[in-house]
Amino acid sequence: MCVIKFVQVIYCNLPYENRIVNWSPKLKAFLWLVGMVLAFQPIQWIKVIVLFTVAGITIYVTNVSFKRYISWFYAIIPFVVLSIIGIVVTISSQRSTLIGPVKLGNVYLGLAKVMMPKAGQVALQCMTAIVCTYWFALTTPFIQILQVLKAMHLPRVMIEVTMLMYRFIFIFIDAFEQIHRAQRLRFGYDSFSLMIHSSGILAKMLFEQVIINYQMMTKALDAKLYNGDFYL
């Protein structure tokens, strides 16, 4: 649900209501690119400065509370944590090289001491890049993103696919919320078995709804004499 709410905010309200909405989209795209370069450069203290500076600027220009801003990371942090676990958790025959070793037969399972600094660097790098991307997504309306893609002379098909994906995000979210709300009102998530059953029905109905909406869109385009090209 955190992901759904965040996508709704990004694609509905804040990009059109922030303090820098009228800035040039090319300038915002360039600043985002600079932020990504700084996120992946090797000097750690620069990443820390970029992380907190961009986060503060994002809160200011979007006029949201700190608590609400932090809540948008709830869906992202688990993936970062899983990445860190994959780096630091290892098996070794030498107990002294591990933190919190657990003996498994002739080997030990634990956290590799030598990989701890690398894990910290990766976590800082990921969070800095995410904060910069959030700044761009929360301050740039979708129409401006399309302008940037056109200015980059990307293939027309790629831009059209991006536009269609943007449209179907709303279809997916609306269908998800309606079905999920109806299931909750009928106590479809009161137990683990009911949750599994309801989730299966939800996935099936979402797929069907997206297909139905696609067919409706196709008929609407045919009625408008669509010839295969969107006028961007």
C-alpha positions as CSV (number, residue, x, y, z in Angstrom):
1,M,0.0,0.0,0.0
2,C,3.0,2.3,0.6
3,V,4.0,1.9,-3.0
4,I,0.5,2.7,-4.2
5,K,0.2,5.8,-2.2
6,F,3.6,7.1,-3.2
7,V,2.9,6.5,-6.9
8,Q,-0.4,8.4,-6.5
9,V,1.4,11.3,-5.0
10,I,4.2,11.4,-7.6
11,Y,1.9,11.1,-10.6
12,C,-1.0,13.2,-9.4
13,N,-0.2,16.1,-7.0
14,L,3.2,17.2,-6.0
15,P,4.9,17.4,-9.5
16,Y,2.3,20.0,-10.4
17,E,2.2,22.0,-7.1
18,N,5.8,22.3,-6.0
19,R,7.8,25.5,-5.8
20,I,9.9,24.8,-8.8
21,V,7.3,23.4,-11.2
22,N,8.0,26.2,-13.7
23,W,11.7,25.5,-13.9
24,S,13.1,24.3,-17.2
25,P,12.7,20.5,-17.4
26,K,16.1,20.3,-19.0
27,L,17.6,22.1,-16.1
28,K,16.0,19.7,-13.6
29,A,17.1,16.7,-15.6
30,F,20.6,18.0,-15.7
31,L,20.6,18.6,-11.9
32,W,19.3,15.1,-11.4
33,L,22.1,13.7,-13.6
34,V,24.7,15.7,-11.5
35,G,23.2,14.2,-8.4
36,M,23.5,10.7,-9.8
37,V,27.1,11.3,-10.7
38,L,27.8,12.5,-7.2
39,A,26.0,9.5,-5.8
40,F,28.3,7.1,-7.7
41,Q,31.6,8.9,-7.2
42,P,34.1,7.4,-4.7
43,I,34.3,10.2,-2.1
44,Q,32.0,9.2,0.8
45,W,31.6,12.6,2.5
46,I,30.4,14.2,-0.7
47,K,27.6,11.6,-0.8
48,V,26.6,12.4,2.7
49,I,26.4,16.1,1.9
50,V,24.3,15.4,-1.2
51,L,22.0,13.0,0.6
52,F,21.0,15.5,3.4
53,T,21.1,18.6,1.1
54,V,18.8,17.1,-1.6
55,A,16.5,15.6,1.0
56,G,16.1,19.0,2.7
57,I,15.6,20.8,-0.6
58,T,12.9,18.2,-1.6
59,I,11.0,18.7,1.6
60,Y,11.1,22.5,1.1
61,V,10.1,22.7,-2.5
62,T,7.3,20.1,-2.2
63,N,6.1,21.6,1.1
64,V,5.6,18.2,2.8
65,S,6.3,17.2,6.3
66,F,9.5,15.3,7.3
67,K,7.4,12.4,8.5
68,R,5.5,12.1,5.2
69,Y,8.8,12.3,3.3
70,I,10.4,9.5,5.3
71,S,7.3,7.3,4.8
72,W,8.0,7.2,1.1
73,F,11.2,5.2,1.8
74,Y,9.3,2.4,3.5
75,A,8.8,0.5,0.3
76,I,12.5,1.1,-0.8
77,I,14.5,0.3,2.3
78,P,13.7,-3.5,2.3
79,F,15.3,-3.8,-1.1
80,V,18.4,-1.9,0.1
81,V,18.6,-4.1,3.2
82,L,18.4,-7.2,1.1
83,S,21.3,-5.9,-1.1
84,I,23.4,-5.3,2.0
85,I,22.6,-8.8,3.4
86,G,23.8,-10.3,0.1
87,I,27.1,-8.4,0.4
88,V,28.0,-9.1,4.1
89,V,26.6,-12.6,4.8
90,T,29.1,-15.3,3.8
91,I,30.4,-18.7,4.7
92,S,34.0,-19.1,5.8
93,S,36.2,-21.8,7.3
94,Q,37.9,-19.2,9.5
95,R,35.9,-18.1,12.5
96,S,38.0,-15.0,13.1
97,T,37.0,-13.4,9.7
98,L,33.3,-13.3,10.7
99,I,31.0,-11.2,12.9
100,G,28.5,-13.4,14.9
101,P,29.7,-16.7,13.4
102,V,27.4,-19.7,13.5
103,K,29.0,-23.1,13.1
104,L,27.5,-25.2,10.2
105,G,29.4,-28.5,10.1
106,N,33.0,-27.6,9.2
107,V,32.3,-24.0,8.2
108,Y,30.9,-20.8,9.8
109,L,28.1,-18.6,8.6
110,G,28.3,-14.9,9.6
111,L,29.0,-11.4,8.5
112,A,32.3,-10.8,6.7
113,K,34.4,-8.2,8.5
114,V,36.2,-7.3,5.4
115,M,32.9,-6.5,3.6
116,M,31.3,-4.3,6.2
117,P,32.9,-1.0,4.9
118,K,31.8,-2.0,1.3
119,A,28.2,-2.6,2.6
120,G,28.2,0.8,4.2
121,Q,29.4,2.4,0.9
122,V,26.8,0.6,-1.1
123,A,24.0,1.6,1.3
124,L,25.1,5.3,1.2
125,Q,25.3,5.2,-2.6
126,C,21.9,3.7,-3.0
127,M,20.2,6.1,-0.6
128,T,21.9,9.1,-2.2
129,A,20.7,8.0,-5.7
130,I,17.2,7.3,-4.4
131,V,16.9,10.8,-2.8
132,C,18.1,12.5,-6.0
133,T,15.6,10.5,-8.0
134,Y,12.8,11.3,-5.6
135,W,13.6,15.0,-6.0
136,F,13.3,14.8,-9.8
137,A,10.1,12.7,-9.7
138,L,8.4,14.9,-7.1
139,T,9.2,18.2,-8.9
140,T,8.8,17.3,-12.6
141,P,5.4,16.8,-14.2
142,F,5.1,13.9,-16.6
143,I,4.7,16.2,-19.6
144,Q,8.0,17.8,-18.8
145,I,9.7,14.4,-18.6
146,L,8.3,13.7,-22.1
147,Q,9.8,17.0,-23.3
148,V,13.2,15.9,-21.9
149,L,13.0,12.6,-23.6
150,K,12.2,14.3,-26.9
151,A,15.1,16.7,-26.4
152,M,17.4,13.7,-25.9
153,H,16.2,12.4,-29.4
154,L,15.3,9.0,-27.9
155,P,13.4,6.6,-30.3
156,R,9.8,7.7,-30.8
157,V,8.6,4.2,-29.9
158,M,10.4,4.4,-26.5
159,I,8.7,7.7,-25.7
160,E,5.3,6.3,-26.7
161,V,5.7,3.2,-24.6
162,T,6.7,5.4,-21.6
163,M,3.5,7.5,-22.1
164,L,1.3,4.4,-22.3
165,M,2.9,2.9,-19.2
166,Y,2.2,6.2,-17.4
167,R,-1.5,6.0,-18.4
168,F,-1.9,2.4,-17.3
169,I,-0.4,3.2,-13.9
170,F,-3.6,5.0,-13.1
171,I,-5.7,2.2,-14.4
172,F,-3.8,-0.3,-12.3
173,I,-4.0,1.8,-9.1
174,D,-7.8,2.5,-9.5
175,A,-8.6,-1.1,-10.1
176,F,-6.4,-2.3,-7.2
177,E,-8.0,0.1,-4.7
178,Q,-11.5,-0.8,-5.7
179,I,-11.0,-4.5,-5.5
180,H,-8.9,-4.4,-2.4
181,R,-11.4,-2.2,-0.6
182,A,-14.3,-4.5,-1.5
183,Q,-12.3,-7.5,-0.3
184,R,-11.5,-5.8,3.1
185,L,-15.2,-4.9,3.6
186,R,-16.0,-8.6,3.1
187,F,-13.3,-9.6,5.7
188,G,-11.2,-11.1,2.9
189,Y,-8.0,-10.6,4.9
190,D,-9.0,-11.8,8.4
191,S,-6.8,-14.9,8.3
192,F,-3.8,-16.1,6.4
193,S,-5.7,-18.6,4.3
194,L,-8.3,-15.9,3.4
195,M,-5.4,-13.4,2.6
196,I,-3.9,-15.9,0.2
197,H,-7.2,-16.6,-1.5
198,S,-8.1,-12.9,-1.7
199,S,-4.7,-12.1,-3.1
200,G,-5.1,-14.6,-5.9
201,I,-8.5,-13.2,-6.8
202,L,-7.1,-9.7,-6.7
203,A,-4.3,-10.6,-9.1
204,K,-6.7,-12.3,-11.5
205,M,-9.1,-9.4,-11.5
206,L,-6.4,-6.8,-11.9
207,F,-5.1,-8.6,-15.0
208,E,-8.6,-8.8,-16.4
209,Q,-9.3,-5.2,-15.7
210,V,-6.1,-4.0,-17.4
211,I,-7.0,-6.1,-20.5
212,I,-10.5,-4.6,-20.5
213,N,-9.2,-1.1,-20.3
214,Y,-6.7,-1.7,-23.0
215,Q,-9.5,-2.9,-25.3
216,M,-11.5,0.2,-24.5
217,M,-8.5,2.4,-25.2
218,T,-8.0,0.6,-28.5
219,K,-11.6,1.1,-29.6
220,A,-11.4,4.8,-28.6
221,L,-8.2,5.2,-30.7
222,D,-9.8,3.4,-33.7
223,A,-12.8,5.8,-33.4
224,K,-10.4,8.7,-33.7
225,L,-8.7,7.2,-36.8
226,Y,-5.5,6.4,-35.0
227,N,-2.8,5.6,-37.6
228,G,-0.1,4.2,-35.3
229,D,1.5,7.4,-34.2
230,F,0.9,9.5,-31.1
231,Y,1.4,13.2,-31.6
232,L,3.9,14.1,-28.8
